[in-house]
Amino acid sequence: MIKDRMNLDKIKELNIIHLDMDAFYAAVEEKDDPLLRGYPVIVGSMSNSGVVTTANYEARKFGIHSAMPGFQARVRCPHGIYLRPRMNRYREVSEQIFSILHEYTEKVEKISVDEAYLDIKNVDINPIKTIEKIKKRVYREIGLTMSIGLSYNKFLAKLASDWNKPDGVTIIDRKSIDTILPPLEIKKVHGIGPKSEKRLNNIGIYTIRDLLQLEEDFLTDLLGKSGSEIYYRIRGEDNREIDTCRERKSIGVERTFHNDTSEIEVLKKHLKNFSYQLSEELIKKELHSRTITVKVKDEKFKSQTRSRTLSTHICDKDEIYEIGCDLLDEIEINKRIRLLGVSGSNLISRDLKQLSLFD
């Protein structure tokens, strides 16, 4: 890992930037009201059933993080300043930031209102100077800080941006990956989610160093198609391109059961858990869903789905669960069920007036 300036010849292949605004929602609130600075600021639900959307770094000292239940946050930090989110304002500031980014390159992949990848291979300026210019302009014109990672692919750039928060810049080149990657926990690898992490932990794989000992065929058998991608990713190879037209079509949660069941109450118990996970994912990605779909697959591998398109967009966990239960009741279950899933589609960016979670 290299944090200092380097000769241009040594960094000409480092052309992928990942940038992440620091505690974005809370930072916007502090920008608009400077009296908040220095205090723990938590943006999110005002009710016990809601969750934290963003916490500033003062609040994180108390163990508060995004997606944490609101009542837990209040227990850990009762003296914190709790604010309702202002989505319209955050999107307004986000548009100002992305307007600046597009002045440096047209190849910008927007991940969310406060996160993006940039491809700067066609930018004539030294990559280090490009990063410095972006950071200085955003701070000077908008008053916010960001953390930036620079590397030769998306996986390493994302990893780098998480390394030195807040307001940091970290660079990962090919020579440094043999030092950086092996000690990291496997959850740091793009493509390894909680389910894959648990599966790997069960066979004694906890770090990338452990993961490097596994053959590609073994990883593919264990994790499916993503196993091959992960095999090369932990060796510093990631061929994903910057997607300037990125649009998420749907988000879903589904599981295959260890023991098939036809008990409707057991299925609804799982459905409740999945609905809550879907809600957390929608909140994390700042999305709302208008269409909820429930899917089941029985012991004979026959699939059935039921969907409902609503008059408004939602992300509330209890609303998703209630609709999911109605849809599950519409499915004729005459065989044991081996797979259950719930998903949201017809996605839009969140709007404050639509957020029943924060009503």
Salt bridges, closest charged atoms under 4 A:
GLU13 OE1 - ARG174 NE 2.96
ASP20 OD2 - LYS165 NZ 3.08
ASP22 OD1 - LYS165 NZ 3.84
GLU29 OE2 - ARG86 NE 3.01
ASP32 OD2 - ARG86 NH2 2.70
ASP32 OD2 - ARG89 NE 2.93
GLU92 OE1 - ARG89 NH1 3.25
GLU103 OE1 - ARG137 NH1 2.58
GLU109 OE1 - LYS154 NZ 2.72
GLU109 OE2 - ARG246 NE 3.06
GLU115 OE2 - HIS18 NE2 2.72
GLU115 OE2 - LYS158 NZ 3.27
ASP119 OD2 - LYS121 NZ 2.51
GLU132 OE2 - ARG5 NH2 2.99
GLU141 OE2 - ARG137 NE 2.81
GLU141 OE2 - ARG140 NH2 3.76
ASP167 OD1 - LYS135 NZ 2.78
GLU185 OE1 - LYS187 NZ 3.44
GLU237 OE2 - ARG174 NH1 3.23
ASP238 OD1 - ARG233 NH2 3.75
ASP238 OD2 - ARG240 NH2 2.65
GLU247 OE1 - LYS249 NZ 3.71
GLU254 OE1 - LYS295 NZ 3.65
GLU281 OE2 - LYS285 NZ 3.41
ASP326 OD2 - ARG308 NH1 3.50
ASP329 OD1 - LYS268 NZ 3.09
GLU330 OE2 - ARG308 NH2 3.75
ASP351 OD2 - ARG91 NH2 3.40
